[in-house]
Amino acid sequence: MAKYIALASFTEQGIRNVKDTVKRADAVREAARKFGCEMSQIYWTLGNYDLVTIIDAQDESAATAFAMAIGSAGNIRTQTLRAFSREEMTAILGKLG
């Protein structure tokens, strides 16, 4: 599975209903499974982003569909980063010759 790190910021709607953020996170974690993803970790953070999540996805299309579905709820805006493990990076570097 491919690993992604999603950096999220609350929208005005999301911060207005911030008391529900833990419940929403539980619902999002459950919804991830419907897209072939697993939100393995979630952290509420201080600074430029309000949340950081670690997501495992079957492929890019599953990750993209999941991100679009979550974004369409209107509570957060995300920046998603593809993350590579040490083993994956070693294989990538091996292709450099």
N, CA, C and O atoms as a CHARMM CRD file, in Angstrom:
* protein
*
  388
    1    1 MET  N      0.83700  -1.18500   0.00000 PROA 1      0.00000
    2    1 MET  CA     0.00000   0.00000   0.00000 PROA 1      0.00000
    3    1 MET  C      0.88100   1.24800   0.00000 PROA 1      0.00000
    4    1 MET  O      1.96500   1.26100   0.58400 PROA 1      0.00000
    5    2 ALA  N      0.40500   2.27100  -0.65100 PROA 2      0.00000
    6    2 ALA  CA     1.11700   3.54300  -0.68300 PROA 2      0.00000
    7    2 ALA  C      0.77200   4.33500   0.57900 PROA 2      0.00000
    8    2 ALA  O     -0.35000   4.27000   1.08000 PROA 2      0.00000
    9    3 LYS  N      1.74600   5.07300   1.07400 PROA 3      0.00000
   10    3 LYS  CA     1.55400   5.86400   2.28600 PROA 3      0.00000
   11    3 LYS  C      1.49900   7.34000   1.91900 PROA 3      0.00000
   12    3 LYS  O      2.26000   7.81900   1.07900 PROA 3      0.00000
   13    4 TYR  N      0.57800   8.05200   2.57100 PROA 4      0.00000
   14    4 TYR  CA     0.40100   9.48200   2.35500 PROA 4      0.00000
   15    4 TYR  C      0.36700  10.19500   3.69700 PROA 4      0.00000
   16    4 TYR  O     -0.10600   9.65100   4.69500 PROA 4      0.00000
   17    5 ILE  N      0.87400  11.41400   3.70300 PROA 5      0.00000
   18    5 ILE  CA     0.75100  12.29300   4.86000 PROA 5      0.00000
   19    5 ILE  C     -0.14800  13.43900   4.41200 PROA 5      0.00000
   20    5 ILE  O      0.14300  14.11500   3.42600 PROA 5      0.00000
   21    6 ALA  N     -1.22800  13.65200   5.13100 PROA 6      0.00000
   22    6 ALA  CA    -2.15100  14.73600   4.79900 PROA 6      0.00000
   23    6 ALA  C     -2.06000  15.81100   5.87500 PROA 6      0.00000
   24    6 ALA  O     -2.21800  15.53900   7.06500 PROA 6      0.00000
   25    7 LEU  N     -1.80300  17.03300   5.43000 PROA 7      0.00000
   26    7 LEU  CA    -1.77300  18.19600   6.30400 PROA 7      0.00000
   27    7 LEU  C     -3.09700  18.91400   6.10900 PROA 7      0.00000
   28    7 LEU  O     -3.45200  19.25600   4.98100 PROA 7      0.00000
   29    8 ALA  N     -3.82600  19.14700   7.17600 PROA 8      0.00000
   30    8 ALA  CA    -5.17000  19.70600   7.04900 PROA 8      0.00000
   31    8 ALA  C     -5.33700  20.96700   7.88600 PROA 8      0.00000
   32    8 ALA  O     -4.77400  21.10500   8.97200 PROA 8      0.00000
   33    9 SER  N     -6.12900  21.87600   7.34100 PROA 9      0.00000
   34    9 SER  CA    -6.50100  23.10500   8.04200 PROA 9      0.00000
   35    9 SER  C     -8.02100  23.17400   8.10000 PROA 9      0.00000
   36    9 SER  O     -8.70600  22.85200   7.12900 PROA 9      0.00000
   37   10 PHE  N     -8.54000  23.59700   9.24700 PROA 10     0.00000
   38   10 PHE  CA    -9.98300  23.77300   9.36300 PROA 10     0.00000
   39   10 PHE  C    -10.45300  24.89400   8.45300 PROA 10     0.00000
   40   10 PHE  O     -9.78900  25.92300   8.32200 PROA 10     0.00000
   41   11 THR  N    -11.58200  24.69000   7.83500 PROA 11     0.00000
   42   11 THR  CA   -12.27600  25.76800   7.13000 PROA 11     0.00000
   43   11 THR  C    -13.05200  26.55100   8.19000 PROA 11     0.00000
   44   11 THR  O    -13.04800  26.18300   9.36500 PROA 11     0.00000
   45   12 GLU  N    -13.70300  27.61100   7.78100 PROA 12     0.00000
   46   12 GLU  CA   -14.54100  28.34600   8.73400 PROA 12     0.00000
   47   12 GLU  C    -15.63500  27.44500   9.29100 PROA 12     0.00000
   48   12 GLU  O    -15.95400  27.50700  10.47800 PROA 12     0.00000
   49   13 GLN  N    -16.20700  26.61000   8.43200 PROA 13     0.00000
   50   13 GLN  CA   -17.22200  25.64800   8.88800 PROA 13     0.00000
   51   13 GLN  C    -16.62600  24.68300   9.90000 PROA 13     0.00000
   52   13 GLN  O    -17.23900  24.40300  10.93100 PROA 13     0.00000
   53   14 GLY  N    -15.44000  24.17600   9.61200 PROA 14     0.00000
   54   14 GLY  CA   -14.79800  23.20200  10.48700 PROA 14     0.00000
   55   14 GLY  C    -14.46200  23.76500  11.85500 PROA 14     0.00000
   56   14 GLY  O    -14.65600  23.09000  12.86500 PROA 14     0.00000
   57   15 ILE  N    -13.95900  24.99300  11.90200 PROA 15     0.00000
   58   15 ILE  CA   -13.60000  25.58200  13.20000 PROA 15     0.00000
   59   15 ILE  C    -14.85100  25.99800  13.95700 PROA 15     0.00000
   60   15 ILE  O    -14.86800  25.96600  15.18700 PROA 15     0.00000
   61   16 ARG  N    -15.89000  26.38500  13.24300 PROA 16     0.00000
   62   16 ARG  CA   -17.15200  26.76500  13.89500 PROA 16     0.00000
   63   16 ARG  C    -17.73000  25.55700  14.64900 PROA 16     0.00000
   64   16 ARG  O    -18.38000  25.71000  15.68300 PROA 16     0.00000
   65   17 ASN  N    -17.48200  24.35800  14.11100 PROA 17     0.00000
   66   17 ASN  CA   -17.98200  23.12100  14.72900 PROA 17     0.00000
   67   17 ASN  C    -16.83800  22.28500  15.31100 PROA 17     0.00000
   68   17 ASN  O    -16.89600  21.05500  15.28900 PROA 17     0.00000
   69   18 VAL  N    -15.81700  22.93400  15.82200 PROA 18     0.00000
   70   18 VAL  CA   -14.61500  22.24400  16.28500 PROA 18     0.00000
   71   18 VAL  C    -14.88900  21.24800  17.41600 PROA 18     0.00000
   72   18 VAL  O    -14.14500  20.28300  17.58600 PROA 18     0.00000
   73   19 LYS  N    -15.93900  21.47700  18.17400 PROA 19     0.00000
   74   19 LYS  CA   -16.24900  20.55000  19.26700 PROA 19     0.00000
   75   19 LYS  C    -16.56000  19.14600  18.74800 PROA 19     0.00000
   76   19 LYS  O    -16.50900  18.17700  19.50500 PROA 19     0.00000
   77   20 ASP  N    -16.87900  19.03800  17.46700 PROA 20     0.00000
   78   20 ASP  CA   -17.18800  17.74100  16.86600 PROA 20     0.00000
   79   20 ASP  C    -15.98700  17.10400  16.17100 PROA 20     0.00000
   80   20 ASP  O    -16.13100  16.05900  15.53500 PROA 20     0.00000
   81   21 THR  N    -14.81400  17.70900  16.27900 PROA 21     0.00000
   82   21 THR  CA   -13.67300  17.24200  15.48600 PROA 21     0.00000
   83   21 THR  C    -13.28200  15.79300  15.76800 PROA 21     0.00000
   84   21 THR  O    -12.89900  15.07600  14.84400 PROA 21     0.00000
   85   22 VAL  N    -13.36700  15.35400  16.99800 PROA 22     0.00000
   86   22 VAL  CA   -13.00500  13.96300  17.31200 PROA 22     0.00000
   87   22 VAL  C    -14.03900  13.01200  16.71600 PROA 22     0.00000
   88   22 VAL  O    -13.68500  11.97200  16.15900 PROA 22     0.00000
   89   23 LYS  N    -15.30500  13.36900  16.83400 PROA 23     0.00000
   90   23 LYS  CA   -16.36200  12.53600  16.23700 PROA 23     0.00000
   91   23 LYS  C    -16.21600  12.49500  14.72100 PROA 23     0.00000
   92   23 LYS  O    -16.38700  11.44200  14.10600 PROA 23     0.00000
   93   24 ARG  N    -15.89200  13.66100  14.10800 PROA 24     0.00000
   94   24 ARG  CA   -15.70800  13.69700  12.65100 PROA 24     0.00000
   95   24 ARG  C    -14.52000  12.83600  12.25200 PROA 24     0.00000
   96   24 ARG  O    -14.57200  12.14000  11.23800 PROA 24     0.00000
   97   25 ALA  N    -13.45100  12.87700  13.03900 PROA 25     0.00000
   98   25 ALA  CA   -12.27100  12.06600  12.73000 PROA 25     0.00000
   99   25 ALA  C    -12.61000  10.58100  12.75900 PROA 25     0.00000
  100   25 ALA  O    -12.14500   9.81800  11.91300 PROA 25     0.00000
  101   26 ASP  N    -13.41500  10.17600  13.72400 PROA 26     0.00000
  102   26 ASP  CA   -13.84200   8.77000  13.78600 PROA 26     0.00000
  103   26 ASP  C    -14.64400   8.39000  12.54100 PROA 26     0.00000
  104   26 ASP  O    -14.46000   7.30800  11.98400 PROA 26     0.00000
  105   27 ALA  N    -15.53000   9.28300  12.11000 PROA 27     0.00000
  106   27 ALA  CA   -16.33500   9.02400  10.91000 PROA 27     0.00000
  107   27 ALA  C    -15.45900   8.97800   9.66400 PROA 27     0.00000
  108   27 ALA  O    -15.68300   8.15700   8.77500 PROA 27     0.00000
  109   28 VAL  N    -14.46400   9.85600   9.59800 PROA 28     0.00000
  110   28 VAL  CA   -13.54400   9.87800   8.45100 PROA 28     0.00000
  111   28 VAL  C    -12.71700   8.59200   8.42100 PROA 28     0.00000
  112   28 VAL  O    -12.50500   8.01500   7.35400 PROA 28     0.00000
  113   29 ARG  N    -12.25900   8.15100   9.56900 PROA 29     0.00000
  114   29 ARG  CA   -11.48400   6.90100   9.64500 PROA 29     0.00000
  115   29 ARG  C    -12.32400   5.73800   9.11400 PROA 29     0.00000
  116   29 ARG  O    -11.81600   4.88100   8.39000 PROA 29     0.00000
  117   30 GLU  N    -13.58500   5.71100   9.46800 PROA 30     0.00000
  118   30 GLU  CA   -14.48300   4.66200   8.98100 PROA 30     0.00000
  119   30 GLU  C    -14.71600   4.80000   7.47200 PROA 30     0.00000
  120   30 GLU  O    -14.71400   3.80600   6.74700 PROA 30     0.00000
  121   31 ALA  N    -14.91500   6.02300   7.01000 PROA 31     0.00000
  122   31 ALA  CA   -15.14900   6.27000   5.57900 PROA 31     0.00000
  123   31 ALA  C    -13.94400   5.87200   4.73300 PROA 31     0.00000
  124   31 ALA  O    -14.10400   5.44800   3.58900 PROA 31     0.00000
  125   32 ALA  N    -12.75400   6.00400   5.28000 PROA 32     0.00000
  126   32 ALA  CA   -11.53500   5.66900   4.53200 PROA 32     0.00000
  127   32 ALA  C    -11.59800   4.24400   3.98700 PROA 32     0.00000
  128   32 ALA  O    -11.16300   3.98200   2.86600 PROA 32     0.00000
  129   33 ARG  N    -12.12800   3.34900   4.76800 PROA 33     0.00000
  130   33 ARG  CA   -12.19800   1.93400   4.36300 PROA 33     0.00000
  131   33 ARG  C    -13.01500   1.74100   3.09500 PROA 33     0.00000
  132   33 ARG  O    -12.72500   0.85000   2.29600 PROA 33     0.00000
  133   34 LYS  N    -14.02500   2.56400   2.90900 PROA 34     0.00000
  134   34 LYS  CA   -14.87400   2.45800   1.71700 PROA 34     0.00000
  135   34 LYS  C    -14.09600   2.80800   0.44300 PROA 34     0.00000
  136   34 LYS  O    -14.49200   2.42400  -0.65700 PROA 34     0.00000
  137   35 PHE  N    -12.99800   3.53100   0.60000 PROA 35     0.00000
  138   35 PHE  CA   -12.18000   3.94400  -0.54500 PROA 35     0.00000
  139   35 PHE  C    -10.90700   3.10300  -0.67800 PROA 35     0.00000
  140   35 PHE  O    -10.04400   3.41100  -1.50100 PROA 35     0.00000
  141   36 GLY  N    -10.78800   2.05200   0.12100 PROA 36     0.00000
  142   36 GLY  CA    -9.58600   1.23300   0.07300 PROA 36     0.00000
  143   36 GLY  C     -8.41200   1.89900   0.76500 PROA 36     0.00000
  144   36 GLY  O     -7.25600   1.68300   0.39900 PROA 36     0.00000
  145   37 CYS  N     -8.71900   2.71000   1.76800 PROA 37     0.00000
  146   37 CYS  CA    -7.68200   3.43500   2.51100 PROA 37     0.00000
  147   37 CYS  C     -7.81400   3.12900   3.99800 PROA 37     0.00000
  148   37 CYS  O     -8.85000   2.65800   4.46800 PROA 37     0.00000
  149   38 GLU  N     -6.74800   3.40700   4.71200 PROA 38     0.00000
  150   38 GLU  CA    -6.77300   3.31000   6.15900 PROA 38     0.00000
  151   38 GLU  C     -6.09100   4.55300   6.71800 PROA 38     0.00000
  152   38 GLU  O     -4.93600   4.83100   6.39600 PROA 38     0.00000
  153   39 MET  N     -6.80400   5.29400   7.55000 PROA 39     0.00000
  154   39 MET  CA    -6.21500   6.44500   8.22000 PROA 39     0.00000
  155   39 MET  C     -5.62300   5.90500   9.51900 PROA 39     0.00000
  156   39 MET  O     -6.31100   5.81900  10.53600 PROA 39     0.00000
  157   40 SER  N     -4.34800   5.54300   9.47500 PROA 40     0.00000
  158   40 SER  CA    -3.73500   4.84100  10.59500 PROA 40     0.00000
  159   40 SER  C     -3.43000   5.74600  11.77600 PROA 40     0.00000
  160   40 SER  O     -3.42000   5.28600  12.91700 PROA 40     0.00000
  161   41 GLN  N     -3.18000   7.02600  11.52100 PROA 41     0.00000
  162   41 GLN  CA    -2.87600   7.94600  12.61200 PROA 41     0.00000
  163   41 GLN  C     -3.46600   9.31900  12.31400 PROA 41     0.00000
  164   41 GLN  O     -3.55700   9.73700  11.16000 PROA 41     0.00000
  165   42 ILE  N     -3.86100  10.00500  13.37400 PROA 42     0.00000
  166   42 ILE  CA    -4.31900  11.38500  13.25200 PROA 42     0.00000
  167   42 ILE  C     -3.82100  12.15300  14.46600 PROA 42     0.00000
  168   42 ILE  O     -3.90300  11.68400  15.60100 PROA 42     0.00000
  169   43 TYR  N     -3.30800  13.33500  14.19800 PROA 43     0.00000
  170   43 TYR  CA    -2.81600  14.20700  15.25200 PROA 43     0.00000
  171   43 TYR  C     -3.41600  15.59300  15.07100 PROA 43     0.00000
  172   43 TYR  O     -3.47100  16.10900  13.95400 PROA 43     0.00000
  173   44 TRP  N     -3.86100  16.19100  16.15400 PROA 44     0.00000
  174   44 TRP  CA    -4.27800  17.58200  16.14500 PROA 44     0.00000
  175   44 TRP  C     -3.03600  18.39500  16.49300 PROA 44     0.00000
  176   44 TRP  O     -2.34500  18.09700  17.46700 PROA 44     0.00000
  177   45 THR  N     -2.76100  19.40900  15.70400 PROA 45     0.00000
  178   45 THR  CA    -1.49300  20.11200  15.83500 PROA 45     0.00000
  179   45 THR  C     -1.69200  21.62000  15.98200 PROA 45     0.00000
  180   45 THR  O     -2.75500  22.16500  15.68700 PROA 45     0.00000
  181   46 LEU  N     -0.63900  22.26100  16.44400 PROA 46     0.00000
  182   46 LEU  CA    -0.56900  23.71700  16.52600 PROA 46     0.00000
  183   46 LEU  C      0.32800  24.20300  15.40700 PROA 46     0.00000
  184   46 LEU  O      1.23200  23.48000  14.98600 PROA 46     0.00000
  185   47 GLY  N      0.10300  25.39600  14.92100 PROA 47     0.00000
  186   47 GLY  CA     0.95100  25.93300  13.85700 PROA 47     0.00000
  187   47 GLY  C      0.16300  26.13000  12.57900 PROA 47     0.00000
  188   47 GLY  O     -1.02800  26.44200  12.61900 PROA 47     0.00000
  189   48 ASN  N      0.82400  25.94900  11.44400 PROA 48     0.00000
  190   48 ASN  CA     0.19900  26.20400  10.14300 PROA 48     0.00000
  191   48 ASN  C     -0.91400  25.22000   9.80100 PROA 48     0.00000
  192   48 ASN  O     -1.79200  25.53800   8.99900 PROA 48     0.00000
  193   49 TYR  N     -0.88900  24.03800  10.39400 PROA 49     0.00000
  194   49 TYR  CA    -1.90500  23.02300  10.10700 PROA 49     0.00000
  195   49 TYR  C     -2.57700  22.60300  11.40500 PROA 49     0.00000
  196   49 TYR  O     -1.95100  22.56600  12.46400 PROA 49     0.00000
  197   50 ASP  N     -3.85300  22.29000  11.30500 PROA 50     0.00000
  198   50 ASP  CA    -4.64100  21.89400  12.47000 PROA 50     0.00000
  199   50 ASP  C     -4.61100  20.39100  12.71000 PROA 50     0.00000
  200   50 ASP  O     -4.80500  19.93000  13.83500 PROA 50     0.00000
  201   51 LEU  N     -4.36700  19.62700  11.64300 PROA 51     0.00000
  202   51 LEU  CA    -4.33800  18.16800  11.73400 PROA 51     0.00000
  203   51 LEU  C     -3.25200  17.61100  10.82500 PROA 51     0.00000
  204   51 LEU  O     -2.95200  18.17300   9.77100 PROA 51     0.00000
  205   52 VAL  N     -2.67500  16.50400  11.25100 PROA 52     0.00000
  206   52 VAL  CA    -1.75400  15.73800  10.41400 PROA 52     0.00000
  207   52 VAL  C     -2.21200  14.29100  10.49300 PROA 52     0.00000
  208   52 VAL  O     -2.38800  13.74400  11.58200 PROA 52     0.00000
  209   53 THR  N     -2.40400  13.67400   9.33000 PROA 53     0.00000
  210   53 THR  CA    -2.84100  12.27900   9.31000 PROA 53     0.00000
  211   53 THR  C     -1.90000  11.43600   8.46100 PROA 53     0.00000
  212   53 THR  O     -1.27200  11.92300   7.52100 PROA 53     0.00000
  213   54 ILE  N     -1.82300  10.17600   8.81500 PROA 54     0.00000
  214   54 ILE  CA    -1.07600   9.18700   8.04500 PROA 54     0.00000
  215   54 ILE  C     -2.11400   8.25300   7.42500 PROA 54     0.00000
  216   54 ILE  O     -2.94500   7.66700   8.11900 PROA 54     0.00000
  217   55 ILE  N     -2.04400   8.13300   6.11300 PROA 55     0.00000
  218   55 ILE  CA    -3.04300   7.35100   5.37700 PROA 55     0.00000
  219   55 ILE  C     -2.33900   6.30900   4.51800 PROA 55     0.00000
  220   55 ILE  O     -1.37700   6.61600   3.81300 PROA 55     0.00000
  221   56 ASP  N     -2.82500   5.08600   4.58300 PROA 56     0.00000
  222   56 ASP  CA    -2.36900   4.02200   3.69000 PROA 56     0.00000
  223   56 ASP  C     -3.47100   3.81200   2.66000 PROA 56     0.00000
  224   56 ASP  O     -4.63900   3.64300   3.00800 PROA 56     0.00000
  225   57 ALA  N     -3.07900   3.82400   1.38100 PROA 57     0.00000
  226   57 ALA  CA    -4.06200   3.68000   0.30400 PROA 57     0.00000
  227   57 ALA  C     -3.61900   2.61200  -0.67800 PROA 57     0.00000
  228   57 ALA  O     -2.42500   2.39400  -0.88100 PROA 57     0.00000
  229   58 GLN  N     -4.59200   1.95100  -1.28400 PROA 58     0.00000
  230   58 GLN  CA    -4.29500   0.91500  -2.27800 PROA 58     0.00000
  231   58 GLN  C     -3.50900   1.48800  -3.44900 PROA 58     0.00000
  232   58 GLN  O     -2.59500   0.84400  -3.96300 PROA 58     0.00000
  233   59 ASP  N     -3.86200   2.69000  -3.86600 PROA 59     0.00000
  234   59 ASP  CA    -3.20000   3.33300  -4.99900 PROA 59     0.00000
  235   59 ASP  C     -3.55400   4.81300  -5.00700 PROA 59     0.00000
  236   59 ASP  O     -4.29200   5.28700  -4.14400 PROA 59     0.00000
  237   60 GLU  N     -3.02400   5.54100  -5.98800 PROA 60     0.00000
  238   60 GLU  CA    -3.25900   6.98300  -6.07100 PROA 60     0.00000
  239   60 GLU  C     -4.72000   7.32700  -6.28600 PROA 60     0.00000
  240   60 GLU  O     -5.20900   8.30800  -5.72600 PROA 60     0.00000
  241   61 SER  N     -5.42000   6.54800  -7.07800 PROA 61     0.00000
  242   61 SER  CA    -6.81900   6.87300  -7.32800 PROA 61     0.00000
  243   61 SER  C     -7.65500   6.69100  -6.06500 PROA 61     0.00000
  244   61 SER  O     -8.57700   7.47100  -5.82700 PROA 61     0.00000
  245   62 ALA  N     -7.35500   5.68300  -5.25400 PROA 62     0.00000
  246   62 ALA  CA    -8.07200   5.50000  -3.98400 PROA 62     0.00000
  247   62 ALA  C     -7.78500   6.66700  -3.04600 PROA 62     0.00000
  248   62 ALA  O     -8.69800   7.19400  -2.40900 PROA 62     0.00000
  249   63 ALA  N     -6.52800   7.07000  -2.96100 PROA 63     0.00000
  250   63 ALA  CA    -6.16200   8.19800  -2.10000 PROA 63     0.00000
  251   63 ALA  C     -6.81900   9.48900  -2.56500 PROA 63     0.00000
  252   63 ALA  O     -7.27800  10.28700  -1.74800 PROA 63     0.00000
  253   64 THR  N     -6.86300   9.69400  -3.87400 PROA 64     0.00000
  254   64 THR  CA    -7.45100  10.90600  -4.42600 PROA 64     0.00000
  255   64 THR  C     -8.96300  10.94100  -4.19500 PROA 64     0.00000
  256   64 THR  O     -9.50400  11.97300  -3.79700 PROA 64     0.00000
  257   65 ALA  N     -9.63700   9.83700  -4.43800 PROA 65     0.00000
  258   65 ALA  CA   -11.08200   9.78300  -4.21500 PROA 65     0.00000
  259   65 ALA  C    -11.40900  10.02000  -2.74600 PROA 65     0.00000
  260   65 ALA  O    -12.35800  10.73700  -2.42600 PROA 65     0.00000
  261   66 PHE  N    -10.63100   9.42400  -1.85800 PROA 66     0.00000
  262   66 PHE  CA   -10.83600   9.62400  -0.42400 PROA 66     0.00000
  263   66 PHE  C    -10.64900  11.09700  -0.05500 PROA 66     0.00000
  264   66 PHE  O    -11.47300  11.66700   0.66000 PROA 66     0.00000
  265   67 ALA  N     -9.57500  11.70800  -0.53700 PROA 67     0.00000
  266   67 ALA  CA    -9.31000  13.12000  -0.23200 PROA 67     0.00000
  267   67 ALA  C    -10.42500  14.01800  -0.75700 PROA 67     0.00000
  268   67 ALA  O    -10.83000  14.96400  -0.08100 PROA 67     0.00000
  269   68 MET  N    -10.91700  13.73200  -1.94400 PROA 68     0.00000
  270   68 MET  CA   -11.99100  14.54200  -2.52100 PROA 68     0.00000
  271   68 MET  C    -13.29200  14.38300  -1.73500 PROA 68     0.00000
  272   68 MET  O    -14.01800  15.35500  -1.52500 PROA 68     0.00000
  273   69 ALA  N    -13.57700  13.17800  -1.30900 PROA 69     0.00000
  274   69 ALA  CA   -14.79600  12.94100  -0.52800 PROA 69     0.00000
  275   69 ALA  C    -14.73900  13.67800   0.80300 PROA 69     0.00000
  276   69 ALA  O    -15.72400  14.28300   1.22700 PROA 69     0.00000
  277   70 ILE  N    -13.59400  13.62600   1.45600 PROA 70     0.00000
  278   70 ILE  CA   -13.45500  14.30000   2.74400 PROA 70     0.00000
  279   70 ILE  C    -13.50100  15.81600   2.55500 PROA 70     0.00000
  280   70 ILE  O    -14.15900  16.52000   3.32100 PROA 70     0.00000
  281   71 GLY  N    -12.81000  16.30900   1.54800 PROA 71     0.00000
  282   71 GLY  CA   -12.81800  17.74600   1.28300 PROA 71     0.00000
  283   71 GLY  C    -14.20000  18.27600   0.96400 PROA 71     0.00000
  284   71 GLY  O    -14.53200  19.40700   1.32100 PROA 71     0.00000
  285   72 SER  N    -15.01200  17.46700   0.29200 PROA 72     0.00000
  286   72 SER  CA   -16.34100  17.93100  -0.10900 PROA 72     0.00000
  287   72 SER  C    -17.27300  18.13100   1.08400 PROA 72     0.00000
  288   72 SER  O    -18.30700  18.78500   0.94900 PROA 72     0.00000
  289   73 ALA  N    -16.92600  17.58300   2.24500 PROA 73     0.00000
  290   73 ALA  CA   -17.74200  17.80600   3.44500 PROA 73     0.00000
  291   73 ALA  C    -17.61400  19.24000   3.94300 PROA 73     0.00000
  292   73 ALA  O    -18.48400  19.73100   4.66200 PROA 73     0.00000
  293   74 GLY  N    -16.52200  19.91500   3.55700 PROA 74     0.00000
  294   74 GLY  CA   -16.37900  21.32600   3.85400 PROA 74     0.00000
  295   74 GLY  C    -15.76200  21.69600   5.18700 PROA 74     0.00000
  296   74 GLY  O    -15.74000  22.87400   5.54300 PROA 74     0.00000
  297   75 ASN  N    -15.25400  20.71400   5.94300 PROA 75     0.00000
  298   75 ASN  CA   -14.68400  21.01900   7.25500 PROA 75     0.00000
  299   75 ASN  C    -13.18500  21.26900   7.23400 PROA 75     0.00000
  300   75 ASN  O    -12.66000  21.94500   8.11900 PROA 75     0.00000
  301   76 ILE  N    -12.49200  20.73800   6.24300 PROA 76     0.00000
  302   76 ILE  CA   -11.03700  20.91100   6.16300 PROA 76     0.00000
  303   76 ILE  C    -10.59600  21.11700   4.72200 PROA 76     0.00000
  304   76 ILE  O    -11.30800  20.77100   3.77900 PROA 76     0.00000
  305   77 ARG  N     -9.42800  21.67500   4.57700 PROA 77     0.00000
  306   77 ARG  CA    -8.70200  21.74500   3.31100 PROA 77     0.00000
  307   77 ARG  C     -7.40300  20.99000   3.55300 PROA 77     0.00000
  308   77 ARG  O     -6.76900  21.15100   4.59600 PROA 77     0.00000
  309   78 THR  N     -7.00900  20.17100   2.59400 PROA 78     0.00000
  310   78 THR  CA    -5.82500  19.33900   2.81000 PROA 78     0.00000
  311   78 THR  C     -4.73700  19.58800   1.78200 PROA 78     0.00000
  312   78 THR  O     -4.98400  20.04000   0.66400 PROA 78     0.00000
  313   79 GLN  N     -3.53700  19.27600   2.20500 PROA 79     0.00000
  314   79 GLN  CA    -2.39100  19.16100   1.31300 PROA 79     0.00000
  315   79 GLN  C     -1.87100  17.75500   1.54500 PROA 79     0.00000
  316   79 GLN  O     -1.48600  17.40400   2.66100 PROA 79     0.00000
  317   80 THR  N     -1.86100  16.95000   0.49100 PROA 80     0.00000
  318   80 THR  CA    -1.49700  15.54100   0.63300 PROA 80     0.00000
  319   80 THR  C     -0.13400  15.29200   0.02000 PROA 80     0.00000
  320   80 THR  O      0.15700  15.73000  -1.09300 PROA 80     0.00000
  321   81 LEU  N      0.69400  14.58400   0.76700 PROA 81     0.00000
  322   81 LEU  CA     2.06400  14.29100   0.35000 PROA 81     0.00000
  323   81 LEU  C      2.25600  12.78900   0.23900 PROA 81     0.00000
  324   81 LEU  O      1.89600  12.05600   1.16000 PROA 81     0.00000
  325   82 ARG  N      2.80900  12.31600  -0.85800 PROA 82     0.00000
  326   82 ARG  CA     3.14800  10.89200  -0.99000 PROA 82     0.00000
  327   82 ARG  C      4.41000  10.66600  -0.17100 PROA 82     0.00000
  328   82 ARG  O      5.38900  11.39400  -0.33000 PROA 82     0.00000
  329   83 ALA  N      4.39800   9.67700   0.69200 PROA 83     0.00000
  330   83 ALA  CA     5.53700   9.37300   1.55600 PROA 83     0.00000
  331   83 ALA  C      6.13900   8.03000   1.15300 PROA 83     0.00000
  332   83 ALA  O      5.42000   7.09300   0.80800 PROA 83     0.00000
  333   84 PHE  N      7.46000   7.95200   1.20300 PROA 84     0.00000
  334   84 PHE  CA     8.16300   6.73400   0.81900 PROA 84     0.00000
  335   84 PHE  C      8.92700   6.18400   2.01400 PROA 84     0.00000
  336   84 PHE  O      9.59000   6.93000   2.73500 PROA 84     0.00000
  337   85 SER  N      8.83000   4.87800   2.21800 PROA 85     0.00000
  338   85 SER  CA     9.58400   4.22400   3.28800 PROA 85     0.00000
  339   85 SER  C     11.05900   4.13900   2.89000 PROA 85     0.00000
  340   85 SER  O     11.42600   4.42700   1.75100 PROA 85     0.00000
  341   86 ARG  N     11.86200   3.75500   3.81300 PROA 86     0.00000
  342   86 ARG  CA    13.29700   3.57400   3.54300 PROA 86     0.00000
  343   86 ARG  C     13.49900   2.55900   2.41300 PROA 86     0.00000
  344   86 ARG  O     14.32000   2.77100   1.52000 PROA 86     0.00000
  345   87 GLU  N     12.75300   1.47100   2.45900 PROA 87     0.00000
  346   87 GLU  CA    12.89000   0.42900   1.44300 PROA 87     0.00000
  347   87 GLU  C     12.45700   0.94400   0.06700 PROA 87     0.00000
  348   87 GLU  O     13.10700   0.66300  -0.94000 PROA 87     0.00000
  349   88 GLU  N     11.37400   1.68800   0.03400 PROA 88     0.00000
  350   88 GLU  CA    10.90400   2.24500  -1.23200 PROA 88     0.00000
  351   88 GLU  C     11.91300   3.22900  -1.79300 PROA 88     0.00000
  352   88 GLU  O     12.17300   3.22500  -2.99600 PROA 88     0.00000
  353   89 MET  N     12.48600   4.07100  -0.94600 PROA 89     0.00000
  354   89 MET  CA    13.45900   5.05300  -1.40200 PROA 89     0.00000
  355   89 MET  C     14.73300   4.36100  -1.88900 PROA 89     0.00000
  356   89 MET  O     15.34500   4.80000  -2.86300 PROA 89     0.00000
  357   90 THR  N     15.13000   3.28900  -1.21700 PROA 90     0.00000
  358   90 THR  CA    16.30200   2.53100  -1.66600 PROA 90     0.00000
  359   90 THR  C     16.07600   1.98100  -3.06600 PROA 90     0.00000
  360   90 THR  O     16.97300   2.03000  -3.90700 PROA 90     0.00000
  361   91 ALA  N     14.86900   1.45100  -3.32000 PROA 91     0.00000
  362   91 ALA  CA    14.55700   0.93400  -4.65900 PROA 91     0.00000
  363   91 ALA  C     14.54600   2.05600  -5.70000 PROA 91     0.00000
  364   91 ALA  O     15.03100   1.87400  -6.81700 PROA 91     0.00000
  365   92 ILE  N     14.00300   3.19700  -5.34000 PROA 92     0.00000
  366   92 ILE  CA    13.98700   4.33600  -6.24400 PROA 92     0.00000
  367   92 ILE  C     15.40600   4.77200  -6.58600 PROA 92     0.00000
  368   92 ILE  O     15.72900   4.99000  -7.75400 PROA 92     0.00000
  369   93 LEU  N     16.23600   4.89600  -5.58600 PROA 93     0.00000
  370   93 LEU  CA    17.62100   5.30200  -5.79600 PROA 93     0.00000
  371   93 LEU  C     18.39600   4.28900  -6.64000 PROA 93     0.00000
  372   93 LEU  O     19.30300   4.64900  -7.38900 PROA 93     0.00000
  373   94 GLY  N     18.01400   3.00000  -6.50000 PROA 94     0.00000
  374   94 GLY  CA    18.64800   1.95800  -7.29400 PROA 94     0.00000
  375   94 GLY  C     18.40400   2.11600  -8.77700 PROA 94     0.00000
  376   94 GLY  O     19.18100   1.61100  -9.58700 PROA 94     0.00000
  377   95 LYS  N     17.34700   2.80200  -9.15000 PROA 95     0.00000
  378   95 LYS  CA    17.03800   3.02700 -10.55400 PROA 95     0.00000
  379   95 LYS  C     17.88400   4.13800 -11.16900 PROA 95     0.00000
  380   95 LYS  O     17.89300   4.32200 -12.38600 PROA 95     0.00000
  381   96 LEU  N     18.59100   4.87300 -10.32000 PROA 96     0.00000
  382   96 LEU  CA    19.43400   5.95900 -10.82700 PROA 96     0.00000
  383   96 LEU  C     20.67700   5.46100 -11.52100 PROA 96     0.00000
  384   96 LEU  O     21.29300   6.18800 -12.30000 PROA 96     0.00000
  385   97 GLY  N     21.05100   4.23200 -11.24800 PROA 97     0.00000
  386   97 GLY  CA    22.21800   3.63800 -11.91700 PROA 97     0.00000
  387   97 GLY  C     23.50800   3.81000 -11.18200 PROA 97     0.00000
  388   97 GLY  O     24.55100   3.35300 -11.64900 PROA 97     0.00000
